[in-house]
Amino acid sequence: MTKQYEKLYKVIDEILWKDWDPIGVNDIEDVRDEYQSYTPQIFSLTIQGADKVKIAEQLYKIETVNMGFTGNKNHCEEIAQKIIAAKG
């Protein structure tokens, strides 16, 4: 992985932890790895050129299917936009 991709991967991981946080646990450092299993999926979509809609759909799917929550499409779109912006 290139240095640029390593940096992007870490930024996406941080965005998922600090900003996305659908469970609301980002103030508990002991569970810092809570969303790290989703980072590779979102990173892969991002480097493959997925747009905001596709990334938001994946985040929403994780919230609703994987986690069993109601989900928040608007919030997922905001997070997807942050990820796209981080890619540059």
N, C-alpha and C positions, 0 to 999 in steps of 0.2 A: 504494500500500500504506500502510495506517495505521501510525502509530508503534508501536502495540501489536503489529501483525502483523510489522513489521520486527524488533522485539525477539524475538518468538517464533521467527521464521525463524533469527535468529542463535543463539538458545539451542538450537534443534534441530540446527543445524550443529555446535555445540560438543559436544552430547551424542553425535552420531554420531562425531565425531573422538575425543573423550576417553574415552567410555564404551563405545560399540558396538565400534568398531575391530576388525572380524573378521580383518583381515590382520595386525594387530599392529605397525603402523608409526607410532603416534601420538607416538613419541619422536623422530621424524625430521622436523624442521620443514620441510625441503625438499619434502616430499610432503604438506603441509598440505591441499592441495586434493583429496586422494585420494577422499574420500567426498562432496564437494560436488555432484557430479552427482546424488546420491540425495536431497539435501536438499529440492528442490522437490516430489518425490513424497511424502515423508513430511510435509512442511509442508501440502501440499494435503489429504492424508488427515486431518490433525489439525484443520485449520480447517473441514473438512466434517463434523466431529463423529464421525469414526471412533473406535471403542473400542479398548481395549488389544489385543484379539485381532486385529482387522483390521490394526492397525499392526505388531504382532509378525509376522503372516503375511507382510506386505510385506517387512519386514526379513529374515525367513527366506528368502523367495523371492530376494531380492537376493544373500544369502550362497550359496544353493545353485544357483540358475539363472544369475545374472549372473556370479558369481565362481567358481562351480564347486567350492565347498567343501562339506563335510559339513553344516555349519550347526549352530547351537545354539539350539533353540527356547526353552529356559528363559532363556537370556541375552537373546534377542530380546524376550521378554515383560517382562523387567526394564527393558530400554531403553524399550520402549513405555510402561511405567508412568511412567518419568521424563518422557517426552514429554508424556503426558497431564497429569501434575502441573504441568509447566511452563506448560501452557495455562491452568491455573487454573480 
